[in-house]
Amino acid sequence: MGTSTTRILPFAAAIGAGLLLLAGCGGSSTDGSGGGGGDEEITLTFANADPAETWATVIEGFEAQHPNITVKQLNIPYAQYTSTINQRMGSGGDGIDLMVVDAGGAVLDWNNRGYLADITDLREDAVAAAVSESMVTAREVDGKLLALAPWTTSQFLYYNVDVLAAAGVEPPPGDPATPWTYEQLTEAARTVQSAGAAEYPLLFDQWDTYYQLQMMGVSAGGGDGIDADGVVDFSGDGWQRALTWYHGLFEDGLSPRGITNDKNGALFQEGKGAFIISGPWGVSVANAGGINYGVAPAPYFEGGEPATSTDSWAVGISAKSENLDAAKEFLRYLTIDPAGNAQAAEVAGITPTNKEAFAAYVEGVEASAGAATAGFGAILQYQLENNAVHRPAVVGYSVFEPGAGQLFSDIRNGSDPAERAAQADEEIGAQIERLR
C-alpha cells in the first residue's frame, strides 16, 4: 500500500472494547436482490494483501450478524497483489467479490479497466460516518464512489524529551494549529548535533517513499509532483525547495545514509534519535522502548501550507461480483458501522476512519503513555480535517510512485537535486506516455 501501516499497537484491543455495545446497532439490511437478503447461503471472496489474521476479527463479527453470508479471504502477497488482481479480473473476475485498493492511481486505473462497481449509493452514509469527508471523496472518479477506506494515517513529529533537554532545545509545540516549520526543525537538529546529544538528530520512518515525502513538496508549493494530465514536475521551485532541504539533511549529517527503513523506528526507540517523523504507529514503537518522548504535529515549510501525508488501503467491490448486495453489506460493516470499523482496525492497530471507532482508538492511544500522548488525538483529528494530503489519482501513478522513490533515494545519496529532478521528469514522463 505504499505505507508501513500494519504496525501492531498494544492498545489495539481498546478500539473494540468501547464499542461492543454498538455491535448490534450499525448493521443495515439489503432488499434481498443480488444476494445478501433472506436465508440464501452466500459466500463472498475478499481479496487482500494482508495476513489472514488482519481481517479475521471483522469477518467473524460480520458473519455473526449475517449467518447466511460467509466471507472467504484470498490473501495475496503484497509484491504480487496488483499483478494478480489485474490477471484475475482481466480474465473474468475469478469469483472475486471485494478487493483492497491501494491509494493513489489504483482506483482510477481499476475503474478504467472496468474492475470496480459504482458504490455511490453508500456515499451519504459514508461521509456522515467518517472523520473527514476527504477520506471518502479521495476514492471518487468522475463523481462515482468506487471504494471506502476502513483505515487512515497521518504524520507526527516525535521527539526524545531527554535528548532535547541535554542539548538545550525547547520541545516543539503540541498545538496542531502552530506546528514547527522544517526550518525550525533543522535548527533544532543542528543544535542536537553540535551538543552530541544523539547519534541521529533527525530520522524519517520511511526514507525515500512518496507516501512519506509527498507532504514536503506540497507544503513547499510544488503540488503533488504530477498533475491531472500526468505531467511530472519535480523541477519547479516548490519541489526543488523540498528536495534541496532533504538533500542537505544527509550532506550535513543530520540524517544518516545507509540506514534502511526497518531500522529507523528501532533507532528512535533505543534513544539514539532526537526526532523522527512517523505515523500513528510511532506511539507503539516509542512505548516499547520505554523512552521519555513527546508527540507534536508534523512540520511545514515557512511561508508554505501545512500538509500531512495520509491514506491507506480502501476496499472496493468487483464490478463482476454476482453478490453485489451482500458485498455492500460487508463493505458497510467494514467502514460505516462503528463496531465493524473498530474490528477492522483492531488487529492491524491502525487508525479507523469511522468517527465513533476513531474516538475509541484515540482514547486507547492517549491512555497508553500518559502525558506523552495526551495531545495525540487533537493533532490527528486536526490534521485529518485540515491539511491531509491524499496521493494523486492520476494516470500513470503505478510508474510515478516508484520513479519518485528512486529520485528521493538518489538525492539522499548525494545526487544534485536540480539535475536529478530534471532526469526524473523526463524519464517518468516517458514511461507514463508509453502507458497511454
ZAMARGU-4260 file (C-alpha; in steps of 0.2 Angstrom, whole numbers, plus 5000, padded with zeros to 4 digits):
<rodrens>
0) 5000/5000/5000 | 5015/5011/4999 | 5015/5014/5018 | 5021/5004/5033 | 5005/5005/5041
5) 5002/4987/5048 | 5011/4990/5065 | 5003/4981/5079 | 4998/4993/5094 | 4997/4985/5111
10) 4982/4995/5115 | 4973/4990/5099 | 4960/4980/5108 | 4954/4996/5116 | 4947/5001/5099
15) 4934/4987/5100 | 4932/4987/5119 | 4922/5003/5120 | 4911/4999/5105 | 4905/4982/5110
20) 4888/4989/5114 | 4887/4996/5096 | 4889/4979/5088 | 4870/4976/5085 | 4867/4994/5081
25) 4876/4998/5064 | 4870/4984/5053 | 4859/4988/5038 | 4849/4976/5028 | 4848/4973/5009
30) 4832/4971/5000 | 4837/4953/4995 | 4841/4956/4977 | 4858/4952/4970 | 4862/4942/4985
35) 4863/4946/5004 | 4844/4945/5009 | 4834/4931/5016 | 4841/4914/5020 | 4851/4911/5004
40) 4868/4905/5008 | 4881/4916/5000 | 4900/4916/5000 | 4910/4932/4997 | 4928/4931/4991
45) 4938/4945/4998 | 4955/4948/4990 | 4968/4957/5000 | 4987/4959/5003 | 4987/4956/5022
50) 4990/4941/5033 | 4973/4932/5036 | 4973/4937/5054 | 4972/4956/5050 | 4954/4954/5044
55) 4949/4939/5054 | 4941/4948/5068 | 4930/4959/5057 | 4925/4944/5047 | 4920/4935/5062
60) 4909/4950/5068 | 4901/4952/5051 | 4897/4933/5050 | 4889/4933/5067 | 4877/4947/5061
65) 4874/4939/5044 | 4874/4920/5047 | 4869/4916/5029 | 4885/4925/5022 | 4902/4918/5023
70) 4917/4929/5019 | 4932/4919/5012 | 4949/4928/5011 | 4960/4927/4996 | 4977/4933/5004
75) 4989/4938/4990 | 5007/4943/4994 | 5009/4962/4993 | 5023/4961/4979 | 5011/4951/4968
80) 4995/4959/4973 | 4992/4971/4959 | 4998/4960/4945 | 4987/4945/4952 | 4971/4956/4953
85) 4975/4963/4935 | 4976/4945/4929 | 4961/4938/4938 | 4950/4952/4934 | 4956/4954/4917
90) 4951/4936/4913 | 4933/4936/4921 | 4935/4941/4939 | 4938/4923/4945 | 4925/4924/4958
95) 4932/4939/4967 | 4918/4950/4976 | 4928/4963/4985 | 4946/4968/4985 | 4958/4980/4994
100) 4963/4995/4983 | 4979/5005/4986 | 4979/5024/4987 | 4984/5035/4973 | 4980/5030/4955
105) 4974/5012/4958 | 4956/5017/4960 | 4957/5027/4943 | 4967/5013/4934 | 4955/4999/4940
110) 4940/5010/4936 | 4946/5012/4918 | 4949/4994/4917 | 4931/4991/4922 | 4935/4981/4938
115) 4926/4992/4952 | 4907/4993/4955 | 4899/5010/4957 | 4895/5012/4976 | 4889/5030/4976
120) 4873/5025/4985 | 4884/5022/5000 | 4892/5040/4999 | 4880/5049/5010 | 4881/5037/5024
125) 4900/5035/5022 | 4903/5054/5023 | 4892/5055/5038 | 4901/5042/5047 | 4919/5047/5043
130) 4931/5058/5052 | 4933/5069/5037 | 4924/5070/5020 | 4940/5069/5010 | 4943/5051/5017
135) 4928/5046/5006 | 4930/5058/4991 | 4948/5053/4988 | 4941/5037/4981 | 4929/5045/4969
140) 4932/5046/4950 | 4921/5056/4939 | 4908/5058/4953 | 4907/5040/4956 | 4912/5032/4973
145) 4922/5017/4970 | 4930/5011/4987 | 4929/5015/5005 | 4944/5016/5017 | 4942/5007/5034
150) 4959/5014/5040 | 4968/5030/5039 | 4985/5038/5043 | 4994/5055/5047 | 5011/5061/5051
155) 5018/5067/5068 | 5035/5074/5074 | 5040/5063/5088 | 5054/5069/5099 | 5065/5062/5113
160) 5062/5073/5129 | 5079/5069/5137 | 5089/5071/5121 | 5082/5089/5119 | 5085/5093/5137
165) 5103/5088/5136 | 5105/5099/5120 | 5096/5114/5127 | 5082/5113/5114 | 5064/5118/5118
170) 5052/5104/5113 | 5041/5108/5098 | 5023/5114/5102 | 5009/5101/5104 | 4996/5113/5097
175) 4991/5106/5079 | 4987/5124/5073 | 5005/5130/5077 | 5017/5117/5071 | 5036/5120/5069
180) 5042/5124/5052 | 5055/5112/5043 | 5067/5127/5046 | 5064/5126/5065 | 5066/5108/5065
185) 5083/5109/5055 | 5089/5122/5068 | 5085/5111/5082 | 5093/5095/5074 | 5109/5105/5072
190) 5109/5110/5090 | 5107/5092/5095 | 5121/5088/5083 | 5133/5101/5090 | 5129/5096/5108
195) 5132/5077/5103 | 5116/5073/5112 | 5110/5060/5100 | 5119/5049/5086 | 5105/5053/5074
200) 5097/5070/5076 | 5083/5068/5063 | 5075/5052/5057 | 5061/5048/5045 | 5050/5032/5047
205) 5052/5029/5029 | 5066/5036/5019 | 5063/5040/5001 | 5045/5035/5000 | 5032/5046/4991
210) 5020/5042/5005 | 5031/5050/5017 | 5039/5064/5007 | 5024/5070/4996 | 5019/5082/5010
215) 5035/5091/5009 | 5033/5095/4991 | 5015/5101/4994 | 5020/5112/5008 | 5034/5120/4999
220) 5021/5124/4985 | 5026/5111/4972 | 5010/5101/4972 | 5010/5083/4970 | 5024/5082/4958
225) 5012/5076/4945 | 4997/5085/4938 | 4980/5078/4932 | 4986/5076/4914 | 5001/5065/4920
230) 5014/5079/4918 | 5028/5076/4930 | 5037/5091/4938 | 5050/5089/4952 | 5060/5103/4944
235) 5049/5118/4949 | 5053/5129/4963 | 5042/5121/4977 | 5049/5103/4974 | 5067/5110/4972
240) 5065/5118/4989 | 5059/5102/4997 | 5072/5091/4988 | 5086/5103/4992 | 5081/5103/5011
245) 5081/5084/5010 | 5097/5083/5002 | 5105/5094/5015 | 5100/5083/5029 | 5111/5069/5023
250) 5125/5080/5017 | 5126/5089/5034 | 5125/5073/5044 | 5108/5077/5052 | 5101/5061/5045
255) 5110/5045/5041 | 5114/5037/5025 | 5115/5018/5024 | 5101/5015/5036 | 5086/5005/5030
260) 5068/5009/5034 | 5066/4994/5045 | 5079/5001/5057 | 5073/5019/5059 | 5059/5016/5072
265) 5071/5005/5082 | 5084/5018/5082 | 5072/5031/5090 | 5065/5018/5102 | 5083/5015/5108
270) 5086/5033/5112 | 5098/5036/5098 | 5087/5049/5088 | 5081/5066/5094 | 5067/5067/5081
275) 5058/5055/5070 | 5044/5060/5058 | 5032/5045/5058 | 5014/5039/5058 | 5002/5035/5072
280) 5011/5018/5074 | 5026/5028/5081 | 5017/5028/5098 | 5018/5010/5100 | 5036/5010/5094
285) 5041/5023/5107 | 5031/5015/5120 | 5040/4998/5118 | 5057/5007/5120 | 5052/5015/5137
290) 5060/5031/5132 | 5054/5048/5138 | 5046/5056/5122 | 5033/5068/5116 | 5022/5070/5101
295) 5020/5086/5090 | 5011/5090/5074 | 5021/5087/5058 | 5031/5102/5052 | 5029/5113/5036
300) 5039/5125/5026 | 5040/5143/5032 | 5028/5153/5021 | 5020/5137/5014 | 5005/5127/5019
305) 5004/5114/5032 | 5002/5097/5024 | 5002/5079/5031 | 5003/5063/5021 | 4988/5051/5023
310) 4979/5036/5016 | 4979/5018/5017 | 4970/5003/5009 | 4952/5005/5004 | 4940/4992/4999
315) 4931/4991/4983 | 4918/4979/4976 | 4921/4970/4960 | 4910/4975/4945 | 4909/4957/4941
320) 4903/4951/4958 | 4887/4941/4957 | 4884/4946/4976 | 4883/4964/4975 | 4871/4967/4989
325) 4880/4955/5001 | 4896/4963/4996 | 4889/4981/5000 | 4883/4974/5017 | 4901/4968/5021
330) 4909/4985/5015 | 4896/4995/5025 | 4901/4984/5041 | 4919/4987/5037 | 4918/5006/5036
335) 4901/5014/5041 | 4896/5003/5055 | 4906/5009/5071 | 4909/4992/5079 | 4913/4984/5062
340) 4926/4998/5058 | 4933/4996/5075 | 4935/4977/5072 | 4943/4980/5055 | 4957/4991/5063
345) 4959/4981/5079 | 4972/4968/5073 | 4982/4980/5062 | 4982/4993/5076 | 4979/5006/5063
350) 4968/5022/5064 | 4950/5018/5060 | 4940/5030/5049 | 4923/5029/5057 | 4920/5044/5070
355) 4915/5033/5084 | 4928/5020/5081 | 4941/5034/5079 | 4936/5041/5096 | 4938/5024/5105
360) 4955/5022/5096 | 4961/5039/5101 | 4956/5036/5119 | 4966/5020/5120 | 4982/5028/5112
365) 4981/5043/5124 | 4980/5032/5139 | 4995/5022/5133 | 5008/5034/5138 | 5001/5047/5150
370) 5007/5065/5146 | 5017/5059/5131 | 5002/5055/5121 | 4989/5067/5129 | 4988/5078/5114
375) 4989/5064/5101 | 4970/5064/5096 | 4969/5083/5094 | 4984/5083/5082 | 4977/5068/5072
380) 4960/5074/5070 | 4965/5092/5066 | 4977/5086/5053 | 4965/5074/5045 | 4952/5088/5044
385) 4963/5102/5039 | 4978/5098/5030 | 4978/5079/5025 | 4987/5076/5008 | 4980/5061/4998
390) 4990/5053/4985 | 4985/5059/4967 | 4973/5048/4957 | 4981/5051/4940 | 4985/5040/4925
395) 5002/5033/4927 | 5003/5033/4946 | 5010/5015/4945 | 5026/5021/4937 | 5026/5038/4945
400) 5027/5032/4963 | 5042/5020/4961 | 5051/5033/4950 | 5048/5046/4963 | 5056/5034/4976
405) 5071/5032/4966 | 5073/5051/4964 | 5072/5053/4983 | 5084/5039/4986 | 5097/5046/4973
410) 5096/5063/4981 | 5098/5056/4999 | 5114/5048/4992 | 5121/5063/4985 | 5114/5067/4968
415) 5111/5085/4964 | 5093/5089/4967 | 5090/5100/4951 | 5100/5088/4939 | 5091/5073/4946
420) 5074/5080/4946 | 5076/5085/4928 | 5081/5067/4924 | 5066/5061/4933 | 5054/5072/4925
425) 5059/5066/4908 | 5061/5048/4912 | 5045/5046/4922 | 5035/5056/4909 | 5041/5045/4895
430) 5035/5029/4905 | 5018/5037/4908 | 5017/5041/4889 | 5020/5023/4885 | 5006/5018/4896
435) 4993/5029/4887
</rodrens>
